């Protein structure tokens, strides 16, 4: 924990921003379908969405929508057919009215990849249902019409994307086996979807579907509701994760750590020894200053002195040295007499009597007995 305690504020800030960028990247790579799910096409999804609610056989007043719990995820890129395509993952609950053991039907989780931009794909022709379709209008073919001319009329420009949108919206055109069958029949009804250049999303289609359902079914209609996970988009994911990581790791955690350390829950930081508080004492005049450095002249003078000393010693050795006097015991140091003090009188000492030492292990001193004649 010592290394953590020594980290600075700018280090915590850098760590929080790096961690936030990593988490933002991991959470902006796109959503995945649930583990247990079924996949459907946009055509099946639109058909279930626009059908009237299912009436419970056991309770006629109980109506259930065929599609509910819609969740729309942000745009992402996936590989489809060997090339990258932009799609939006949509998950929802689809009602199975004829589920075994469930007279009222049972819901199961379903997912689909909605293309972006999204173009409606009605299952049936307008002749069978004149009530309309979300994000599409009805057009009756005229003499001389072609798919390209319809794209130029409704989209102000004939583009390949506009032609594909008209073909995908009409069953007779999308079921054509060759190019010669891709023709507009006079007085035949066709769906003209919205302009693909406007780049609508599946969310726009759901809003249009909810408006049309409320118009067709009246006050008793079940509105279409969905939830958009905007926080999964790349821009929002980076902003959210970096901001959250900065507040948590760069601000809250270092502050809490400092409080814990000051409260005695961690290692106390040793105080740094400040040498600037100490100043050298002034040199007194009585103290000798250090000598100067030895120079070459000083070394030459020292050599000359050594040579002179060697020459004198050599000369004295040749002449002969006198024998050294025998060393004498050093005299006992004289006892100094304090001034004004009289010398103490020396008491006479009795002659020491002869003693005899006896004893096997521990000698005992005994006085010598005098023998009498």
BADOSE-113236 format. One record per residue (C-alpha): residue number from 1; chain; x, z, y. Coordinates in nm, 4 decimals. Each point is the difference from the previous one (the first is absolute). Layout:
// BADOSE-113236
REC   lofi   sepa          x          z          y
REC    NUM      A          X          Z          Y
...
// end
This chain:
// BADOSE-113236
REC   lofi   sepa          x          z          y
REC      1      A     0.0000     0.0000     0.0000
REC      2      A     0.3014     0.0294     0.2267
REC      3      A     0.0177    -0.3756     0.0550
REC      4      A    -0.3691    -0.0138     0.0942
REC      5      A     0.0429     0.2821     0.2479
REC      6      A     0.2886    -0.1795     0.1723
REC      7      A    -0.1957    -0.3219     0.0590
REC      8      A    -0.0614    -0.0894     0.3638
REC      9      A    -0.3259    -0.1078     0.1602
REC     10      A     0.1116    -0.3618     0.0319
REC     11      A     0.0876    -0.0051    -0.3706
REC     12      A    -0.3479     0.1220    -0.0912
REC     13      A    -0.1497    -0.2646     0.2299
REC     14      A     0.2028    -0.2803    -0.1585
REC     15      A    -0.0929     0.1223    -0.3484
REC     16      A    -0.3709     0.0147     0.0872
REC     17      A    -0.0057    -0.3526     0.1444
REC     18      A     0.1831    -0.1442    -0.3004
REC     19      A    -0.2321     0.1776    -0.2419
REC     20      A    -0.3045    -0.1165     0.1978
REC     21      A     0.1185    -0.3610    -0.0068
REC     22      A     0.0494     0.0172    -0.3772
REC     23      A    -0.3433     0.1528    -0.0616
REC     24      A    -0.1593    -0.2512     0.2368
REC     25      A     0.1556    -0.2881    -0.1912
REC     26      A    -0.1122     0.1374    -0.3367
REC     27      A    -0.3564     0.0527     0.1222
REC     28      A    -0.0345    -0.3367     0.1755
REC     29      A     0.0827    -0.2192    -0.2984
REC     30      A    -0.3681    -0.0530    -0.0787
REC     31      A    -0.2680     0.1644    -0.2100
REC     32      A    -0.0365    -0.0462    -0.3747
REC     33      A    -0.3219    -0.0184    -0.2004
REC     34      A    -0.1042     0.3189    -0.1814
REC     35      A     0.1282     0.0491    -0.3530
REC     36      A    -0.3460    -0.0234    -0.1562
REC     37      A    -0.1898    -0.2820     0.1674
REC     38      A    -0.1646    -0.3382    -0.0452
REC     39      A     0.0777    -0.3063     0.2095
REC     40      A    -0.2579    -0.2360     0.1469
REC     41      A     0.0109    -0.3075     0.2219
REC     42      A    -0.1189    -0.0031     0.3621
REC     43      A    -0.3036    -0.2046    -0.1094
REC     44      A    -0.1151     0.2732    -0.2410
REC     45      A     0.0633     0.2659     0.2654
REC     46      A    -0.2095    -0.1848     0.2597
REC     47      A    -0.2835    -0.0568    -0.2486
REC     48      A    -0.0241     0.3692    -0.0889
REC     49      A     0.0247     0.0989     0.3637
REC     50      A    -0.2880    -0.2241     0.1131
REC     51      A    -0.2412     0.0712    -0.2865
REC     52      A    -0.2936     0.2395     0.0583
REC     53      A     0.0526     0.3621    -0.1114
REC     54      A    -0.0633     0.0902    -0.3600
REC     55      A    -0.3192     0.2004    -0.0639
REC     56      A     0.0353     0.2852    -0.2476
REC     57      A    -0.2458    -0.0567    -0.2907
REC     58      A    -0.0528     0.3745    -0.0358
REC     59      A    -0.0635     0.0414     0.3716
REC     60      A    -0.1184    -0.3080     0.1883
REC     61      A     0.0678     0.1510     0.3416
REC     62      A     0.3640     0.0568    -0.0903
REC     63      A     0.2010    -0.3019     0.1140
REC     64      A     0.3690    -0.0521    -0.0664
REC     65      A     0.2197    -0.2707     0.1585
REC     66      A     0.1867    -0.2216    -0.2414
REC     67      A     0.3207     0.0496     0.2031
REC     68      A     0.1040     0.3241     0.1683
REC     69      A     0.3103     0.2046     0.0861
REC     70      A     0.1858    -0.2984     0.1457
REC     71      A     0.3607     0.0639     0.1038
REC     72      A     0.1913    -0.2743     0.1839
REC     73      A     0.3801     0.0112     0.0086
REC     74      A     0.2277    -0.1700     0.2553
REC     75      A     0.1368    -0.3526    -0.0351
REC     76      A     0.2916    -0.0397    -0.2404
REC     77      A     0.1949    -0.2795    -0.1645
REC     78      A    -0.0060    -0.0557    -0.3754
REC     79      A     0.1122    -0.2824    -0.2253
REC     80      A    -0.2873    -0.2186    -0.1196
REC     81      A     0.0575    -0.3174    -0.1951
REC     82      A     0.3735    -0.0013     0.0657
REC     83      A    -0.0272     0.0404     0.3781
REC     84      A    -0.0574     0.2819     0.2446
REC     85      A    -0.3516     0.0508     0.1357
REC     86      A    -0.1549     0.2454     0.2435
REC     87      A    -0.2813     0.2077    -0.1489
REC     88      A    -0.1899     0.3248     0.0495
REC     89      A    -0.0674     0.2357    -0.2863
REC     90      A    -0.3651     0.1099    -0.0158
REC     91      A    -0.1211     0.2709    -0.2377
REC     92      A    -0.3657     0.0935    -0.0509
REC     93      A    -0.2516     0.1401    -0.2472
REC     94      A    -0.2153    -0.2616    -0.1744
REC     95      A    -0.3287     0.0996    -0.1628
REC     96      A    -0.0672    -0.1110    -0.3559
REC     97      A    -0.3817     0.0208    -0.0313
REC     98      A     0.0040    -0.0512    -0.3766
REC     99      A     0.2661     0.2558    -0.0841
REC    100      A    -0.0660     0.1459    -0.3503
REC    101      A    -0.1304     0.3551     0.0123
REC    102      A    -0.0622    -0.0126     0.3761
REC    103      A    -0.3553    -0.1111     0.0859
REC    104      A     0.0791     0.0247     0.3706
REC    105      A     0.3205    -0.1997    -0.0388
REC    106      A     0.3641     0.1087     0.0274
REC    107      A     0.2712    -0.0757     0.2561
REC    108      A     0.3490    -0.1127    -0.0848
REC    109      A     0.3029    -0.0468     0.2229
REC    110      A     0.0724    -0.3648     0.0802
REC    111      A     0.2678    -0.1674     0.2117
REC    112      A     0.0699    -0.3439     0.1388
REC    113      A     0.2583    -0.1756     0.2174
REC    114      A    -0.1803    -0.1520     0.2976
REC    115      A     0.1890    -0.2962     0.1521
REC    116      A     0.1098     0.0110     0.3619
REC    117      A    -0.1427    -0.1554     0.2069
REC    118      A    -0.3223     0.0710    -0.1828
REC    119      A    -0.2536    -0.2788    -0.0511
REC    120      A    -0.3465     0.0613    -0.1532
REC    121      A    -0.0744    -0.1449    -0.3434
REC    122      A    -0.3779    -0.0029    -0.0665
REC    123      A    -0.0942    -0.0419    -0.3639
REC    124      A    -0.3109    -0.2158     0.0640
REC    125      A    -0.0907    -0.2905     0.2241
REC    126      A    -0.2105     0.0558     0.3147
REC    127      A    -0.2950    -0.1828    -0.1630
REC    128      A    -0.0518     0.2906    -0.2360
REC    129      A     0.0287     0.2697     0.2614
REC    130      A    -0.0873    -0.0880     0.3602
REC    131      A     0.0429     0.3553     0.1232
REC    132      A     0.3590    -0.0577     0.1037
REC    133      A     0.3391     0.1311    -0.0987
REC    134      A     0.2533     0.2161     0.1856
REC    135      A     0.2521    -0.1957     0.2084
REC    136      A    -0.1595    -0.3376    -0.0889
REC    137      A    -0.2590    -0.2336     0.1494
REC    138      A    -0.2174    -0.2709    -0.1616
REC    139      A     0.0596    -0.3690     0.0721
REC    140      A    -0.1910    -0.3000    -0.1365
REC    141      A     0.2116    -0.3026    -0.0696
REC    142      A    -0.0441    -0.3192     0.1980
REC    143      A     0.0952    -0.3572    -0.0634
REC    144      A     0.3695    -0.0619     0.0395
REC    145      A     0.1016     0.3676    -0.0249
REC    146      A     0.3171     0.0937    -0.1762
REC    147      A     0.1645     0.3330    -0.0587
REC    148      A     0.2662    -0.0910     0.2556
REC    149      A    -0.2619    -0.0936     0.2614
REC    150      A    -0.1847     0.3293    -0.0574
REC    151      A     0.3266     0.1918     0.0421
REC    152      A     0.0702    -0.1836     0.3247
REC    153      A    -0.3578     0.0601     0.1262
REC    154      A    -0.0236     0.3734    -0.0743
REC    155      A     0.3665     0.0978     0.0325
REC    156      A     0.0930    -0.2407     0.2844
REC    157      A     0.2794    -0.1325    -0.2173
REC    158      A     0.0219    -0.1324    -0.3536
REC    159      A     0.2579     0.2051    -0.1842
REC    160      A     0.0785     0.0483    -0.3653
REC    161      A    -0.0968     0.3641     0.0307
REC    162      A    -0.3382    -0.0900     0.1485
REC    163      A    -0.0671    -0.2557    -0.2743
REC    164      A     0.0851     0.2561    -0.2706
REC    165      A    -0.2357     0.2556     0.1614
REC    166      A    -0.2964    -0.2432    -0.0100
REC    167      A     0.0738    -0.0961    -0.3608
REC    168      A     0.0305     0.3662    -0.1134
REC    169      A    -0.3323     0.0921     0.1651
REC    170      A    -0.2099    -0.2609    -0.1869
REC    171      A    -0.0513    -0.0074    -0.3743
REC    172      A    -0.0490    -0.3798    -0.0225
REC    173      A     0.3306    -0.0599     0.1776
REC    174      A     0.2156     0.2609    -0.1753
REC    175      A    -0.1284    -0.1155    -0.3414
REC    176      A     0.1019    -0.3636     0.0666
REC    177      A     0.2352    -0.1364    -0.2647
REC    178      A     0.1665    -0.2677     0.2194
REC    179      A     0.0353    -0.1052     0.3619
REC    180      A    -0.2794    -0.2603    -0.0230
REC    181      A    -0.2540     0.2779    -0.0567
REC    182      A     0.1068     0.1792     0.3174
REC    183      A    -0.2578    -0.1648     0.2239
REC    184      A    -0.2813     0.1182     0.2237
REC    185      A    -0.3468    -0.1055    -0.1164
REC    186      A    -0.2574    -0.0840     0.2629
REC    187      A    -0.2735     0.2682     0.0495
REC    188      A     0.1795     0.2331    -0.2391
REC    189      A     0.0485     0.3608     0.1212
REC    190      A     0.3572     0.1311     0.0303
REC    191      A     0.1560     0.3294     0.1000
REC    192      A     0.2346    -0.0251     0.2987
REC    193      A     0.2192     0.3150     0.0075
REC    194      A     0.1565     0.1384     0.3113
REC    195      A     0.3161    -0.1540     0.1406
REC    196      A     0.2982     0.0972    -0.2192
REC    197      A     0.2259    -0.0317     0.3045
REC    198      A    -0.1609     0.3190     0.1343
REC    199      A     0.1673     0.1831    -0.2911
REC    200      A    -0.2832     0.2345    -0.0936
REC    201      A     0.0506     0.2826    -0.2471
REC    202      A    -0.2165     0.1387    -0.2767
REC    203      A    -0.0965     0.2783     0.2421
REC    204      A    -0.1533    -0.2609     0.2322
REC    205      A    -0.2001    -0.1394    -0.2922
REC    206      A    -0.1313     0.3487    -0.0900
REC    207      A    -0.1155     0.0557     0.3568
REC    208      A    -0.1786    -0.3362    -0.0024
REC    209      A    -0.1545     0.0814    -0.3387
REC    210      A    -0.1292     0.3348     0.1240
REC    211      A    -0.1633    -0.1667     0.3016
REC    212      A    -0.1688    -0.2628    -0.2152
REC    213      A    -0.1218     0.2545    -0.2598
REC    214      A    -0.1614     0.2135     0.2679
REC    215      A    -0.1785    -0.3106     0.1346
REC    216      A    -0.1241    -0.1131    -0.3413
REC    217      A    -0.1000     0.3315    -0.1584
REC    218      A    -0.1244     0.1875     0.3043
REC    219      A     0.0054     0.3778     0.0568
REC    220      A     0.0156     0.0801    -0.3730
REC    221      A     0.3236    -0.1902    -0.0470
REC    222      A     0.3095     0.1785    -0.1240
REC    223      A     0.2753    -0.0751     0.2546
REC    224      A     0.3414    -0.1200    -0.1056
REC    225      A     0.2689     0.2604     0.0609
REC    226      A     0.3711    -0.0279    -0.0630
REC    227      A     0.3209     0.1829     0.0801
REC    228      A     0.3153    -0.1685     0.1324
REC    229      A     0.3344     0.1646    -0.0827
REC    230      A     0.1717    -0.0920     0.3247
REC    231      A     0.2812     0.2520    -0.0543
REC    232      A     0.1364    -0.2162    -0.2842
REC    233      A     0.0926    -0.2888     0.2304
REC    234      A     0.3694    -0.0473     0.0720
REC    235      A    -0.0145     0.0819     0.3723
REC    236      A    -0.2155     0.3089    -0.0401
REC    237      A     0.1846     0.1214    -0.3095
REC    238      A     0.3377    -0.0010     0.1761
REC    239      A    -0.1431     0.1697     0.3095
REC    240      A    -0.1852     0.2667    -0.1983
REC    241      A     0.2808     0.0857    -0.2411
REC    242      A     0.2763    -0.0016     0.2607
REC    243      A    -0.2018     0.2168     0.2392
REC    244      A    -0.1017     0.2414    -0.2730
REC    245      A     0.3528     0.0195    -0.1400
REC    246      A     0.1451     0.0629     0.3471
REC    247      A    -0.2441     0.2824     0.0716
REC    248      A     0.0409     0.1613    -0.3418
REC    249      A     0.3709    -0.0528    -0.0759
REC    250      A     0.1402    -0.0429     0.3510
REC    251      A    -0.1942     0.2695     0.1889
REC    252      A    -0.1974     0.2453    -0.2140
REC    253      A     0.2500     0.0481    -0.2839
REC    254      A     0.3124     0.0630     0.2178
REC    255      A    -0.1981     0.2435     0.2166
REC    256      A    -0.1270     0.1864    -0.3053
REC    257      A     0.3505     0.0017    -0.1479
REC    258      A     0.1463     0.1571     0.3151
REC    259      A    -0.2684     0.2682    -0.0034
REC    260      A     0.0768     0.0749    -0.3659
REC    261      A     0.3750     0.0228     0.0635
REC    262      A    -0.0417     0.2284     0.3010
REC    263      A    -0.2365     0.2123    -0.2059
REC    264      A     0.2726     0.0605    -0.2570
REC    265      A    -0.1269    -0.2315    -0.2730
REC    266      A     0.3114    -0.2168     0.0017
REC    267      A     0.3690     0.0213     0.0635
REC    268      A     0.0866     0.1164     0.3478
REC    269      A     0.2098    -0.2419     0.1944
REC    270      A     0.3436     0.1515     0.0810
REC    271      A     0.0796     0.0220     0.3669
REC    272      A     0.2684    -0.2364     0.1136
REC    273      A     0.3172     0.1647     0.1313
REC    274      A     0.0323    -0.0947     0.3644
REC    275      A     0.3672    -0.0080     0.0966
REC    276      A    -0.0844    -0.0839     0.3584
REC    277      A    -0.0944     0.3638     0.0563
REC    278      A     0.3609     0.1044    -0.0423
REC    279      A     0.2672    -0.0801     0.2604
REC    280      A     0.3762     0.0552    -0.0278
REC    281      A     0.1304     0.3146     0.1702
REC    282      A     0.2242    -0.0503     0.3040
REC    283      A     0.3731     0.0276    -0.0706
REC    284      A     0.1536     0.3114     0.1654
REC    285      A     0.3248    -0.0406     0.1952
REC    286      A     0.1892     0.2366    -0.2316
REC    287      A    -0.0548    -0.2099    -0.3124
REC    288      A     0.2737    -0.2532    -0.0584
REC    289      A    -0.1117    -0.3556    -0.0110
REC    290      A     0.0790    -0.2021    -0.3064
REC    291      A     0.3368    -0.1680     0.0102
REC    292      A     0.0352    -0.3630     0.0543
REC    293      A     0.0566    -0.2447    -0.2799
REC    294      A     0.3512    -0.0371    -0.1506
REC    295      A     0.1818    -0.3040     0.1330
REC    296      A     0.2905    -0.2056    -0.1332
REC    297      A     0.2436     0.1763     0.2384
REC    298      A    -0.1019     0.3362    -0.1420
REC    299      A     0.0613    -0.1228    -0.3528
REC    300      A     0.3449    -0.1358     0.0972
REC    301      A     0.0961     0.3319     0.1602
REC    302      A    -0.1092     0.1839    -0.3148
REC    303      A     0.2182    -0.2253    -0.2167
REC    304      A     0.3043     0.0652     0.2243
REC    305      A    -0.0522     0.3750    -0.0263
REC    306      A    -0.0234    -0.0209    -0.3790
REC    307      A     0.3219    -0.2050    -0.0211
REC    308      A     0.1839     0.2490     0.2246
REC    309      A    -0.1202     0.2941    -0.2093
REC    310      A     0.1082    -0.1698    -0.3241
REC    311      A     0.3460    -0.0715     0.1438
REC    312      A     0.0527     0.3632     0.1049
REC    313      A    -0.1141     0.1287    -0.3402
REC    314      A     0.2329    -0.2429    -0.1756
REC    315      A     0.2946     0.1165     0.2122
REC    316      A    -0.0680     0.3687    -0.0665
REC    317      A    -0.0294    -0.0647    -0.3744
REC    318      A     0.3427    -0.1666    -0.0060
REC    319      A     0.1647     0.2904     0.1903
REC    320      A    -0.1404     0.2613    -0.2479
REC    321      A    -0.2669     0.2572     0.0559
REC    322      A     0.0724     0.3799    -0.0063
REC    323      A    -0.1320     0.2001    -0.2937
REC    324      A    -0.3363     0.1398     0.0558
REC    325      A    -0.0153     0.3725     0.0503
REC    326      A    -0.1815     0.1970    -0.2675
REC    327      A    -0.3492     0.0834     0.0916
REC    328      A    -0.0684     0.3587     0.0707
REC    329      A    -0.3177     0.1874    -0.0510
REC    330      A    -0.2038    -0.0064     0.3134
REC    331      A     0.0091     0.3211     0.1813
REC    332      A    -0.3108     0.2075    -0.0001
REC    333      A    -0.1910    -0.0490     0.3148
REC    334      A     0.0552     0.2732     0.2450
REC    335      A    -0.2962     0.2171     0.0799
REC    336      A    -0.0736    -0.0129     0.3650
REC    337      A    -0.0618     0.3285     0.1694
REC    338      A    -0.2662     0.0071     0.2585
REC    339      A     0.1132     0.0895     0.3446
REC    340      A    -0.0575     0.3681     0.0774
REC    341      A    -0.0497     0.0984    -0.3648
REC    342      A     0.2356     0.2534    -0.1637
REC    343      A     0.1503    -0.0994    -0.3324
REC    344      A    -0.1548     0.1804    -0.2975
REC    345      A     0.2153     0.2563    -0.1775
REC    346      A     0.1327    -0.1108    -0.3362
REC    347      A    -0.0926     0.2538    -0.2665
REC    348      A     0.2633     0.0802    -0.2600
REC    349      A    -0.0877    -0.1285    -0.3476
REC    350      A     0.0675     0.2027    -0.3148
REC    351      A     0.2232    -0.1528    -0.2672
REC    352      A    -0.2045    -0.1823    -0.2611
REC    353      A    -0.0152     0.1819    -0.3312
REC    354      A     0.0828    -0.1872    -0.3189
REC    355      A    -0.3110    -0.1078    -0.1957
REC    356      A    -0.0515    -0.0887    -0.3621
REC    357      A    -0.2480    -0.2663    -0.1098
REC    358      A    -0.1705     0.0486    -0.3351
REC    359      A    -0.3044    -0.1330    -0.1736
REC    360      A    -0.0728    -0.2668    -0.2551
REC    361      A    -0.2533    -0.2113     0.1862
REC    362      A    -0.0509     0.1656     0.3299
REC    363      A     0.3200     0.1498     0.1444
REC    364      A    -0.0421     0.3454     0.1536
REC    365      A     0.2362     0.1431     0.2525
REC    366      A     0.1250     0.3479    -0.0924
REC    367      A     0.2616     0.2184     0.1736
REC    368      A     0.3320     0.0461    -0.1850
REC    369      A     0.0435     0.3509    -0.1392
REC    370      A     0.3254     0.1712     0.0885
REC    371      A     0.1845     0.1386    -0.2988
REC    372      A     0.1558     0.3446     0.0377
REC    373      A     0.3082     0.1081    -0.1789
// end
